[in-house]
Amino acid sequence: MKAQAILRPLTEGDRPVWQSLWDGYCAFYKVRLPAPVIDGLWEKLTSGDPAIHGMLAESAETGEALGLMHYVLHPHTWSLKTVCYLEDLFVTEAARGQGVGRALIEWLAARGRDEGWFRLYWHTDEDNETARLLYDRVAGPATMVRYAIPLTK
């Protein structure tokens, strides 16, 4: 069964529902972020920062939160056009496999096409098999390998 989702930007009044989804996302990736980092992220998502944005997916039927998406717009060295990094995508366990993640990605891709962005890209853990099934269908298998050096202690 497919969930009919309403997609909309986060607003200041969404903090409790966003926090619940964000906590689920962090738990999925087994990460604990300090409260000042979480508060700072929320501030960026709701302050009109031109680089970082957040979306909420809600059930069209019940209004229940189904998922969230955070994305970052930035310049690129291979083009004069904007590039979009889909940084965080989370769908509640109950809503997985019902088209919510696909709807969020497709909304973002459509926005990018409308605004003339150069590329939309994202990463996921190699063992995130459920998400990778969707990502392979939406974007095709990845060919790049990601490396990272943590710069904070």
N, C-alpha and C positions, 0 to 999 in steps of 0.2 A: 504494500500500500504506500502510495506517495503522499507525503505531507504537503499541503498547500501552505506555503510560507509567504509572509509579508516581510520584505527586506527594507530596513530603514536605517538612517544614521543614528548613532548613539546621541542621547541628549542628557543633560545634567540629572534629570530625574530617574535615569536608568541605572544609577550606581548599584542599588541592591541586586538587581537581576544580572547586571554585568559582572558584579563581584562573584556571584554564584557560578556563572559560566567560566570566569577567569580562574577561579579556584579549581574547577573541574579540569580545565586545560592544564594548569600547573601540576595538578595531581597526576594526570595522564603522563606527563613528561618527567614526573618525579623530581620536581624542582620547587624550592621554597624561596620566594623573593621577600626581601625586607619590606616592611610597611611603607617606608618613604619611597621606594621604587614603585610600588603599586599605586600609591597616591599620586606620584609624579606622572605615571602613565595615564591615569584617569584624567589628570589636569590637561595633559597634552591632547587626549582624545576629545575633550569637551570644550577646549578653549579657542578653537578655530585655528590651531596651528596648521599652516598650509602644507606641512610635510607628512603628518601622521593622522590617520583617520580610522574610525571604527564603525562597524555596521552590526546590526542586530537582526536575527531572523526570528520571527514569531509565528506561531500557528495562526492561520487565517480563521480557524474555527474557534479556538479557545483563548488566543492571545498569549499562550504559554511561550516562554523563551525556548527556542530550539537550537540556537547557535550564535556564534559571534565570529567576526573577522576584523583583523587589524591590518592595515596596509600603509606602506611608506612610499611616497613619491620622491624621486631624486634625479639629479642629472646623470648623464652617462658619457663616457669618453668616446663611444663609437657612433654617437648620434647627437644632434642638437635637440632631440625630442626627449621628453620625460620618460623615465623608466619607473615601473611600479614593482615593489617587492611586497608580496603577500606574506607578511611576517607570521601572523597567527590565524589559524582557522580551527574552530572547534564546534562540533555538533554533539548535543547530548546523546548519551548512549541510547536512549529510547527513540531518538529521531534518526539515528544512523541508518544508512541504506534506503532512505526515503526521499532522496533528491535535494536535501537541504544544502549540503556541501557543494554539490554541483550548481545549485541556484546561486549561491554566494559567489563562486568562481565565475560563473557566466555573467552575473551582474557586473563584476569588476572588469572582465574582459570587454563587455559592451561599453562600459564607461571609457575604458582605454581607447577603444576604436573611435568612439564619438569625439574624444578629446585629442586624438592623434598621438597617443603614446607610442614609444618605440617597442617596448616589451613589457610583459607581465611575467614574473618568475617567482618561484618559491622553493623551499627545501622541506624535507621531512626525514625522520629517522629511517634508516635502511630497513629496520624490522617493523615499521608501521604498515603492515600488509593491507589492512582494511583501507587506509587512506591511499596507499599506492595503487590499489585497484582502480579507484576513482581517478587519480591523477594520470595514470597511464591511458585511461579512456579519454580524458579531457585534453591532455597535452601531449600524449605520447611518452614513451620511456625516456628518462633523462639520460643524457650522454656526458654530462659534466660531473666531476668529482669535486666535492666541497672540502676545503681545508680551513681550519680555524686555529688561531693562537689566542688563548685567553690573555687579556692584558691587564686584568685586575685581580687582586688577591682576595 
